């Protein structure tokens, strides 16, 4: 028997996949279909083991979603080992000869490979069955193992996405009130994405810190790296401006390099009483100071993204004074995938049409596609009343 803590952990992971009861999925059905064809068997299953049940997430030769007591299945034994379970003739095997599948449905042959998630927890099986006794060769076993690894990758993607979504849920900061100023934001992550960085907070001296950036990395790594970058930003809330960016760069460059990723950032600090803004741009270039009179100035520097700037080259710093009616627009490239906002100039033109930060964010929100975004979208508007 599996120890209760292991069984509970397995069940929690299976439920975290979010696929139970979700209906047939081609990505799983393709695996069971190809497995059935490769071995020429009547029955193929991709099963998940949870609580005291085994559920067919995908099946060939049997209904999808079929659920049965774990104690009446071969798969409950398969998940107890790292190695495949091969039963040439179940009627001759005392471990399984009393199973209803054997005594009532006449099954004889079973071969199943355990499916593990990234932390090594075995959550299910990829298995084949036949009413006739069979043997598997070493080549057959290798093929079953390869197909099982394919199934594991599909399942691990779901765990990854779940982890990333939990990360993303924590990436949007709490609203803050800044005397004499309006701060509004829009952040939408693409499914499985989340590479945009967004943070704002008040420092001990009352200054408002705002950071917007974008991490370009493969797969779900962008969301996890964005979380790491945001954590590094938060840790430097009360660090002087001239020291914040070098310290952040030193902390996260290794992680970005390991993931073959690039990170761009724009960071500003606003003194609410005076409206004075100090800022730094690390290869982002998507910030605009829009005056109350409609004049616009792009806030960018020649600095390279995080990890690409030679340590011998100091980071640039900029400053401006935010006057009543002025706004600062910060965004990420995904905004330019929205209808009617092809570039930074188009965003500025839209901002000129509306009076304040909230109205601009709402106008951009109206342009989000109903089907969902395929790129992360982040917009921050900071205005002085």
Number of C-alpha atoms within 10 A of each C-alpha: 7 11 7 10 9 12 19 14 16 23 18 14 17 24 15 15 16 12 15 16 11 9 11 17 12 11 11 18 19 15 23 27 18 14 24 21 13 13 16 13 17 14 21 30 30 28 26 28 25 23 16 12 17 24 22 25 25 27 27 23 14 13 13 19 18 14 15 14 14 17 13 16 17 23 26 24 17 24 25 16 11 14 12 20 20 20 22 19 20 25 19 11 12 9 12 20 16 14 19 13 17 19 14 9 10 15 21 23 21 24 24 29 27 29 28 22 21 13 7 9 19 25 25 31 29 30 27 25 24 19 18 14 15 15 12 14 8 8 9 13 16 12 15 23 19 13 18 25 17 15 22 22 15 16 21 18 17 19 20 20 19 16 17 22 20 13 18 22 12 11 20 16 11 9 11 13 11 18 11 13 19 17 20 18 21 19 19 22 21 14 15 21 23 30 29 33 30 29 20 24 20 17 15 9 8 14 20 20 23 22 22 25 29 29 25 20 20 13 13 19 22 26 30 22 27 26 23 18 28 21 15 19 25 18 13 17 20 14 14 9 17 15 11 18 25 14 15 19 22 13 15 18 17 13 14 24 13 8 14 12 19 19 28 24 25 28 24 20 23 23 17 17 12 11 19 15 19 18 21 25 29 25 21 27 21 21 23 21 22 21 18 17 9 16 11 18 13 15 21 20 17 12 21 17 20 26 20 16 15 11 11 6 8 12 19 15 15 13 14 13 14 25 15 14 16 22 26 22 23 25 28 28 20 21 27 17 18 19 12 13 18 14 14 21 13 13 19 20 13 15 22 18 12 14 11 21 22 18 15 25 18 14 14 20 18 12 14 16 12 7 6 11 17 15 21 21 26 22 23 26 23 22 26 21 14
